[in-house]
Amino acid sequence: MTLISIDLKSDFGFFKKPDINDSIYLTYNMIHKPALLGLFGAVLGLEGHKQYGKLPDYYVKLENIKIGIQPIGDGQKNGNFTKTTVKYNNATGLASAGTLNILEQVLIKPAYRIFLELDEDNEDRLKLYRKLENGEAVFIPYLGKNDFSCWWEEFKNYRYVTSVKSDNFKIKTIFCKPAGSRLNNFKKQIAFGFIAGMQEKAEPVFSQFERLPTGFSKILKQYREPQEFVYTNIKFSKTKFPMDENFRELENGDVIYLF
């Protein structure tokens, strides 16, 4: 298995929440795995949704790739991207009333460091590795809508990856919140005193929570029940945090979560 990363960027992005379809279309803040698999399918030139009730070719071939997501760039603060709303008319004739006025929430300057764990013995994944490394794509990739084309840079191959060895660590990517728990229960113990107080003020703690889809239901052919993800700068203690096989420690000491 080979672990790589790319920095994925666009001027705008839109990842529609399927449970809201009334006066405004809302977007997820983080890109989610189904959207990424579609993007990588475009890179490879795999077929998308063609037949009702049948999962697309790209999803069938790529669904088992493990992916990590880290928000980056000037468009976000503490993992929360700036958003705006755009109003436009849908006059394609597909709207039930002839012309449909749409109010849509849009991400501004979304950017993500995407980690991928690839099996180079698999032909499709080896092709994906090479196309990402060479900056090539069969179809134009975009972030949620074909209006918002995107590209990537900073391809990196991580030569040394292990399970988590550090006694105390921060998780650089989003990760699934341990069920029925509070993050404060897993924090590194902070020393008391004047110096410790100064350190706390130097880096305020933040945590962003978002329920994201991780794939499609093979029965319903729609997003599976979303999972609760967290992005935080809390420093955790290895002896307290419930680790699993999805965590990796990189050669530079960063800890990431793959799913």
C-alpha positions as CSV (number, residue, x, y, z in Angstrom):
1,M,0.0,0.0,0.0
2,T,1.2,3.5,-0.9
3,L,0.1,6.7,0.8
4,I,0.0,9.9,-1.2
5,S,-1.5,13.3,-0.8
6,I,-2.6,16.2,-3.1
7,D,-3.8,19.7,-2.4
8,L,-7.2,20.1,-4.1
9,K,-8.3,23.7,-4.8
10,S,-11.0,25.7,-6.5
11,D,-12.5,29.3,-6.4
12,F,-15.9,27.9,-5.5
13,G,-17.5,24.7,-4.4
14,F,-20.9,23.2,-3.7
15,F,-21.7,19.8,-2.1
16,K,-25.5,19.8,-1.9
17,K,-27.1,18.5,1.3
18,P,-29.9,16.1,0.1
19,D,-32.1,16.7,3.1
20,I,-32.8,20.3,2.3
21,N,-34.6,21.2,-0.9
22,D,-37.0,24.1,0.0
23,S,-36.2,27.8,-0.1
24,I,-32.4,27.3,-0.3
25,Y,-29.9,24.7,-1.3
26,L,-27.3,24.2,1.4
27,T,-23.8,22.8,1.0
28,Y,-21.6,20.6,3.2
29,N,-18.6,22.5,4.6
30,M,-16.2,19.6,4.0
31,I,-15.9,17.7,0.8
32,H,-17.1,14.2,1.4
33,K,-15.9,10.8,0.2
34,P,-18.6,10.1,-2.4
35,A,-17.8,13.5,-4.0
36,L,-14.1,12.6,-4.0
37,L,-14.7,9.3,-5.6
38,G,-16.6,11.0,-8.4
39,L,-13.8,13.4,-8.9
40,F,-11.2,10.6,-9.1
41,G,-13.5,8.8,-11.5
42,A,-13.4,11.9,-13.7
43,V,-9.6,11.8,-13.5
44,L,-9.6,8.2,-14.7
45,G,-12.3,8.7,-17.3
46,L,-14.7,6.2,-15.6
47,E,-18.4,6.2,-16.3
48,G,-20.8,8.0,-13.9
49,H,-24.5,7.6,-13.3
50,K,-26.1,6.2,-16.4
51,Q,-28.9,3.8,-15.3
52,Y,-31.5,4.3,-12.6
53,G,-31.0,2.0,-9.6
54,K,-27.5,1.1,-10.6
55,L,-24.3,2.3,-8.9
56,P,-21.9,4.2,-11.3
57,D,-18.8,2.5,-12.6
58,Y,-16.4,4.8,-10.8
59,Y,-18.0,4.1,-7.4
60,V,-17.9,0.3,-7.9
61,K,-14.2,0.4,-8.8
62,L,-13.0,3.0,-6.3
63,E,-15.3,2.7,-3.2
64,N,-12.7,0.8,-1.1
65,I,-10.0,3.4,-1.4
66,K,-9.2,4.8,2.0
67,I,-9.2,8.6,2.0
68,G,-8.2,11.3,4.5
69,I,-9.4,15.0,4.3
70,Q,-7.7,18.1,5.8
71,P,-9.1,21.6,5.2
72,I,-6.3,24.0,4.1
73,G,-5.9,27.5,2.5
74,D,-7.0,31.0,3.2
75,G,-10.7,30.3,2.5
76,Q,-11.1,28.6,5.9
77,K,-10.6,29.4,9.6
78,N,-10.4,26.5,12.0
79,G,-11.8,24.3,9.3
80,N,-14.8,26.4,8.5
81,F,-14.9,27.8,5.0
82,T,-16.4,31.2,4.1
83,K,-19.8,30.8,2.3
84,T,-22.1,33.1,0.3
85,T,-25.5,32.7,-1.3
86,V,-26.1,33.0,-5.0
87,K,-29.5,33.4,-6.7
88,Y,-30.1,32.2,-10.2
89,N,-32.9,31.0,-12.5
90,N,-33.3,27.5,-13.8
91,A,-34.9,27.9,-17.2
92,T,-33.8,24.6,-18.8
93,G,-37.4,23.4,-19.0
94,L,-36.8,20.7,-16.4
95,A,-38.2,22.8,-13.6
96,S,-41.8,21.9,-12.8
97,A,-43.0,25.5,-13.0
98,G,-41.2,26.3,-16.2
99,T,-38.6,28.7,-14.6
100,L,-37.3,28.0,-11.1
101,N,-35.7,30.6,-8.9
102,I,-32.9,29.0,-6.9
103,L,-31.0,30.3,-3.9
104,E,-27.8,28.4,-3.3
105,Q,-25.1,28.4,-0.7
106,V,-21.6,28.3,-2.1
107,L,-18.2,27.7,-0.6
108,I,-15.6,30.4,-1.3
109,K,-12.0,29.2,-2.0
110,P,-12.5,25.7,-0.8
111,A,-9.2,23.8,-0.5
112,Y,-8.4,20.4,1.0
113,R,-5.3,18.2,1.4
114,I,-6.5,14.8,0.3
115,F,-4.7,11.6,1.5
116,L,-5.2,8.4,-0.5
117,E,-4.0,4.9,0.4
118,L,-3.6,3.0,-2.9
119,D,-2.8,-0.5,-3.7
120,E,-0.5,-0.3,-6.7
121,D,-1.2,-3.9,-7.6
122,N,-4.7,-2.8,-8.6
123,E,-4.7,-1.5,-12.2
124,D,-7.2,1.3,-11.7
125,R,-5.4,2.6,-8.6
126,L,-2.0,2.5,-10.2
127,K,-3.5,4.6,-13.1
128,L,-4.9,7.0,-10.5
129,Y,-1.6,7.3,-8.8
130,R,0.2,8.1,-12.1
131,K,-2.4,10.6,-13.3
132,L,-2.4,12.5,-10.0
133,E,1.4,12.5,-10.0
134,N,1.5,13.8,-13.5
135,G,-1.3,16.3,-13.2
136,E,-3.5,14.6,-15.8
137,A,-7.3,14.0,-16.1
138,V,-9.5,12.5,-18.7
139,F,-12.5,14.7,-17.8
140,I,-12.4,18.1,-16.1
141,P,-12.7,17.6,-12.3
142,Y,-14.9,19.9,-10.3
143,L,-16.1,20.5,-6.7
144,G,-19.7,19.5,-6.7
145,K,-20.9,21.4,-9.8
146,N,-19.4,21.6,-13.3
147,D,-19.4,25.4,-12.9
148,F,-16.7,25.0,-10.2
149,S,-13.7,23.3,-12.0
150,C,-10.8,22.5,-9.8
151,W,-7.2,21.2,-10.0
152,W,-4.5,19.9,-7.6
153,E,-0.9,20.5,-6.8
154,E,1.7,19.5,-4.2
155,F,1.6,15.7,-5.0
156,K,3.5,13.9,-2.2
157,N,4.4,10.3,-1.6
158,Y,4.9,9.3,2.0
159,R,7.7,6.8,2.3
160,Y,7.4,6.0,6.0
161,V,3.9,5.5,7.5
162,T,3.2,3.6,10.8
163,S,0.5,3.2,13.4
164,V,0.4,6.0,16.0
165,K,3.6,5.9,18.1
166,S,3.5,9.4,19.7
167,D,2.3,9.6,23.3
168,N,0.5,12.9,22.6
169,F,-0.7,14.0,19.1
170,K,-3.1,16.2,17.1
171,I,-5.1,14.7,14.3
172,K,-4.5,16.8,11.1
173,T,-7.5,15.5,9.2
174,I,-11.2,15.1,10.0
175,F,-12.0,11.9,11.9
176,C,-15.1,10.0,13.0
177,K,-16.1,11.0,16.5
178,P,-15.9,8.0,18.9
179,A,-19.5,7.0,19.6
180,G,-21.0,8.1,22.9
181,S,-17.9,10.0,24.0
182,R,-16.7,13.5,24.7
183,L,-13.4,14.7,23.1
184,N,-12.4,16.3,26.4
185,N,-12.1,12.9,27.9
186,F,-9.2,12.1,25.6
187,K,-7.2,15.3,26.0
188,K,-3.5,15.4,26.9
189,Q,-3.1,16.3,30.6
190,I,-2.0,20.0,30.8
191,A,0.4,21.1,33.5
192,F,-0.7,23.7,35.9
193,G,1.0,27.0,36.4
194,F,1.8,30.3,34.7
195,I,3.6,28.7,31.6
196,A,0.7,26.3,31.0
197,G,-1.7,29.2,31.1
198,M,0.3,31.2,28.6
199,Q,0.4,28.2,26.2
200,E,-3.4,27.8,26.4
201,K,-3.9,31.5,25.4
202,A,-1.4,31.2,22.5
203,E,-3.6,28.5,20.8
204,P,-7.3,28.7,21.5
205,V,-8.9,25.3,21.1
206,F,-11.5,24.7,18.4
207,S,-13.7,21.8,17.3
208,Q,-15.8,21.7,14.1
209,F,-18.5,18.9,13.9
210,E,-20.3,17.8,10.7
211,R,-22.3,14.8,9.7
212,L,-21.0,13.6,6.3
213,P,-21.9,10.8,3.9
214,T,-19.2,8.2,3.4
215,G,-20.7,6.2,0.5
216,F,-23.9,5.0,-1.2
217,S,-26.4,2.4,0.0
218,K,-26.3,-0.6,-2.3
219,I,-30.1,-1.1,-1.7
220,L,-31.4,2.5,-1.9
221,K,-28.8,3.8,-4.3
222,Q,-28.5,7.0,-2.3
223,Y,-26.2,8.3,0.4
224,R,-25.8,6.0,3.4
225,E,-26.6,7.3,6.9
226,P,-24.1,10.1,7.5
227,Q,-21.4,9.8,10.2
228,E,-20.3,12.5,12.6
229,F,-16.9,13.8,11.8
230,V,-14.7,16.2,13.8
231,Y,-11.9,18.6,12.9
232,T,-10.1,19.9,15.9
233,N,-6.7,21.1,17.2
234,I,-7.1,19.4,20.5
235,K,-4.0,17.5,21.6
236,F,-4.9,13.9,22.5
237,S,-3.3,11.4,24.8
238,K,-2.6,8.0,23.2
239,T,-3.4,6.3,26.5
240,K,-6.9,7.8,26.5
241,F,-7.9,8.1,22.9
242,P,-9.7,5.0,21.4
243,M,-7.3,4.3,18.5
244,D,-8.3,2.0,15.6
245,E,-6.7,0.7,12.4
246,N,-7.7,3.9,10.5
247,F,-5.1,6.1,12.1
248,R,-1.7,6.6,10.6
249,E,1.4,8.5,11.8
250,L,3.5,10.1,8.9
251,E,7.2,10.4,8.7
252,N,7.0,14.0,9.9
253,G,5.0,13.0,13.0
254,D,1.6,14.1,11.7
255,V,-1.4,11.9,12.6
256,I,-4.1,11.4,10.0
257,Y,-7.4,9.4,9.8
258,L,-8.3,7.4,6.7
259,F,-11.8,6.0,6.0
